[in-house]
Each structure stands twice: as C-alpha cells, then as structure tokens.
Amino acid sequence: GQLPEGAVAQRSLSAGELLPAGAVGPAQEQNLRSILIEVAEGLPADVRAGDYADLWALPDQSSQSAAAGRADAPQAELVAQNLIIVSIGQKDTGLVSGTTVSVEVLVPVELVRPVLTAAGGQGPLVLVPTGQSS
C-alpha cells in the first residue's frame, strides 16, 4: 500500500527488507532513541529485530559474592520495559565481563537516563524478551 504523509520507520531496516505496516508510523509520534547496549549472552535463538524486551540490571559480581547468603544481598533490578530490539550484533568476550552481545534497542525518551545509567554500571545487563511486535 501507500505510506502515509510524513511516515518514518519505527525500527532499523535492512536493504531489500519488506516493510511491515507496523514498522511505519507518523513522525510526530516518534519519541524513541536508538541506544547500543552490551548485554550478557543468553538471548533465545528466536529473538529477532522488532521483538519487545525488558532490560534488567544484575548485581555486580563482586558485591554479589560478598553479600551471598545475607538478607540484604543485591537483587536484579528492572531498568526499562517494552524496549524494541532493532538489531543483535556479534558476541564479544572480555577478560572481566565474560561474553556479551551488542544489541541496538529503541528506548522511549523518558527511559533514556535509566538505560544509560545501567549501561554504565558495574553489573551485567540482561534483555528478557516479552513478545514479538505486530
């Protein structure tokens, strides 16, 4: 069909990719920012661009082992919900952080600060897929 006047892509598109109707919307509704984050390896194999996911921050390994068994031990924290996965990059292995995967996500403007704060933190980040886009 025809694209509406002023339409913008709601996610990254590859050359030759068919454009689903759900990937296009009016420009005035575009309040998402693209952020590249390093997440701990472990995304399910069927996760793909356009899927939704929640971002969780895990406790730093050093603080977690020091507080093991205590009632006040650090817990995983929900950072942001309903992020849209744009692309999944290559695995990278660091000396300290273990294996990570670069993932580009679309983040609502009001959640950019907590996502960037978590990305700069000491603990690993985990994306938990919540479903596929329409």
Secondary structure, DSSP 8 states (H G I E B T S, - for coil): ----TTEEESS---TT----GGGEEEGGG--EEEEEEEEES---TT--TT-EEEEEE---HHHHHHTTT-TT----EEEEEEEEEEEEEEEEEETTTEEEEEEEEEEEGGGHHHHHHHHTSSS-EEEEEEE---
